Amino acid sequence: MARRPLPRILSNGTAQIARSRELARTAADSATDVLHPLITITRGLRRLATAGRRRWAATPKDRRGPLLFLVASVILVVALVPYGPLLAAITLMAAAAWTGRDRTDPEPEGPDESQVQRLRSLYEALVPYFSAAEDPAPLYAHGGDWEKAFPAYDFDDTGRVSRLLIHYPAYFADGETDCRARIEQLLHAKSGRGREYHFEWDEEGNQLAVTVLAPLPTDIAAQRFVTAPGETVLGFTDPTGVQRTLPLTHGEEQRDVPPVVWRTGVRSTEPHLLVAGEPGSGTSTLLRSLALQALRHGDVLIVEGGGTGEYACLTGRDGVLAVECGLAGALASLEWAAHETERRLIAANRARQAGHPAPDDTKRPLWILLDRPSVLGHVAAADGHPDPQTLLQVPLRHGRAANVTVVVAEHFDTLDTLSDAVRQHTRARVVLGPASPDRLEAVLGAPPHTTPVKDVPPGRGYARLGTGPVLRLQVPATPDPYDDATSDTHRRAVLDLLPDRTTPADAQPVPADAQPVSAEAQPVAAEAAIVES
């Protein structure tokens, strides 16, 4: 469809408004410069009047009569003296101009002594790396001029460097990863630990821009994100990392936050996801968030190897095919998923050969979420059963064509137990929790451009989609609503996103006083109590 040109009022109106604003701003600045003496004198007269009223209010009543007589005598003398009124007016204007002057101290230009000492120490620390004996005019030398090496810099309220632009000689090997890593590690140590730094190398201009990153927001709760079908929000990142924002609701406020959007489906280049992290880093939280988003347009099959009941809130929900914690149920569910993938491929192939669109039952997305499959693999090996990961080969290899998405979450210490099919086909990667740079590079395939920190909140990590850049990530708060440690706000947010429960066709209504509530029905009763309250 050809694009229609915008109306003239829309295409030219913005430029005219901007030009009018610029003219008005220029006129206001010029008027302020011309009327500055008058404004200063008026301000001084107001201050003098205020001081006079304050002096009069502080004078006792028995002394106000003599004070008025003294003032009247001074006025009479001034009126009788030649040129007295003129000299009095000039004196009053001079006093008003002196009183009405701007008393704000001018901001000091350049860094103070402590900041200069920090910059000089950074310069001296970089001398062994950015200097060479053969250089006739070295930019970096002991006792040299640091102002030429650091043309731009900023400091925060604590006096530490928040932004720094570094010039380095052209012979520095900025294309080698090890050389870059040494410089980044040195700057991280000298500029202050406990903060995340972003390093942007400009090889053509021989410049390095160091920026301190602000912490990602951790107070974003689970909610319905404004996304298209086939788009899933993994979390949120820095504004410079992506070119898109999502409108979010935070209490009664509305704000736009840059998301990390993962695209799945037939046209996706990274149809499957691998999540790695330490215990308590938020891997189960991410899987719950993905499940709630997937249930809007598709079906979800969950296999939990840990058996901790993290997904009990999804049991029996509309669109949730099964939530399996045991080995037998996991094998049966994954075997069905493999056959379902093959059925979808055959049905879609036959429809294409006949010249018909794909059937509707092959278009509905199917999500397979596996949390810690290595635990089930150990149990299967002990009982002589096949590893459940072997049943993932068909969904992983042909899932994109069949609209089947596989998400695997595993801990760092058991990543080596993942099968080759899982490692090969999960090209979208997420790492949560504290991790060393070597471990991040091993999982993501590339080192991040920021310095990892040791103390991070749950759900904090890095994400990389295929061959894209490594982005900082903060997963939205999606805790287990049946956990006692969950706050009421987050519990309500998750319960509002859960689909309705499905009632089996053969289910019979049982009165509440007929039998006690079973263990399986306790989460349902807990949720009902929460809703009633």
Buried (B, 14 or more C-beta within 10 A) or exposed (E): EEEEEEEEEEEEEEEEEEEEEEEEEEEEEEEEEEEEEEEBBEBBBEBBEEEEEEEEEEEEEEEEEEEEEEEEEEEEEBEEEEEBEEEBEEEBBEBBBEBBEEEEEEEEEEBEEEBEEBBBEBBBBBBEEBBEEEEEEBBBBEEBEBEEBBEEBEBEEEEEBBBBBBBBBEEBEBEEEEEBEEBBEBBBEBBBEEBBBBBEBEEEEBBBBBBBBEEBEBEBBBBEBEBEEBBBBBBBBBEEBBEEEBEBEEEEEEEEBBBBBBBBBEEBEBBBBBBBBBEEBBBBBBBBBBBBBBBBBBBBBBBBBBEEBBBBBBBBBEBBBBBBBBBEEBBBBBBBBBEBBBEBBEBBEEBEEEEEEBEEEBBEBBBBBBBBBBBBBBBBEEEEBEBBBBBBBBBBBBBBBBBBBBBBBBBBEBBEBBBEBBEEBBBBBBBBBBBEBEBBBBBBEBBBBBBBBEEBBBBBBBBBBEEBEBBBBBBBBBBBBBEEEBEEEBBBBBBBBBBEEEEEEEEEEEEEEEEEEEEEEEBBEBBEEBEEE
